[in-house]
Amino acid sequence: MKAHQKAVIDELRKEGYAVAIFYPFEVGNASTRDLEDVLVREGNEALEILKTGELS
């Protein structure tokens, strides 16, 4: 990852965004669009749990 890319990610996190990054070697031949769809779906479910404090 290049320095300017990391800077953008850091800026987004400072602004309150949750950022998850998978490196190309981790993604392999999986569809990045399909992976993003799964992450959003599962992330929304996790947010509902985390917002209620059930994991605390």
C-alpha positions in Angstrom: 0.0 0.0 0.0 1.3 3.4 -1.0 1.8 6.2 1.6 -0.9 8.4 0.0 -3.4 5.5 0.1 -2.7 4.9 3.8 -3.1 8.6 4.4 -6.6 8.6 2.8 -7.6 5.6 5.0 -6.2 7.3 8.1 -8.2 10.5 7.2 -11.4 8.5 6.8 -10.9 6.8 10.2 -10.3 10.2 11.8 -13.6 11.4 10.3 -15.4 8.4 12.0 -15.6 6.0 9.1 -15.0 2.3 9.7 -12.5 1.0 7.2 -11.6 -2.6 6.4 -8.9 -3.4 3.9 -8.1 -6.7 2.4 -4.8 -7.0 0.4 -5.0 -8.5 -3.1 -3.1 -11.6 -1.9 -5.9 -12.1 0.8 -8.7 -11.7 -1.8 -7.1 -14.1 -4.2 -9.4 -14.9 -7.0 -12.6 -14.1 -5.1 -14.8 -11.4 -6.6 -14.1 -8.1 -4.8 -17.7 -7.0 -5.5 -19.1 -10.1 -3.9 -16.7 -9.7 -0.9 -17.8 -6.1 -0.4 -21.5 -7.2 -0.5 -20.9 -9.8 2.1 -18.9 -7.4 4.3 -21.7 -4.8 4.1 -24.4 -7.4 5.0 -22.5 -8.9 7.9 -21.2 -5.5 9.0 -24.8 -4.2 9.3 -25.7 -7.1 11.4 -22.6 -6.6 13.6 -23.5 -2.9 14.0 -26.9 -3.7 15.3 -25.3 -6.0 17.9 -22.6 -3.5 18.8 -25.0 -0.5 19.1 -27.0 -2.4 21.7 -23.9 -3.2 23.7 -24.7 -6.9 23.7 -21.0 -7.8 23.3 -19.9 -5.6 26.2 
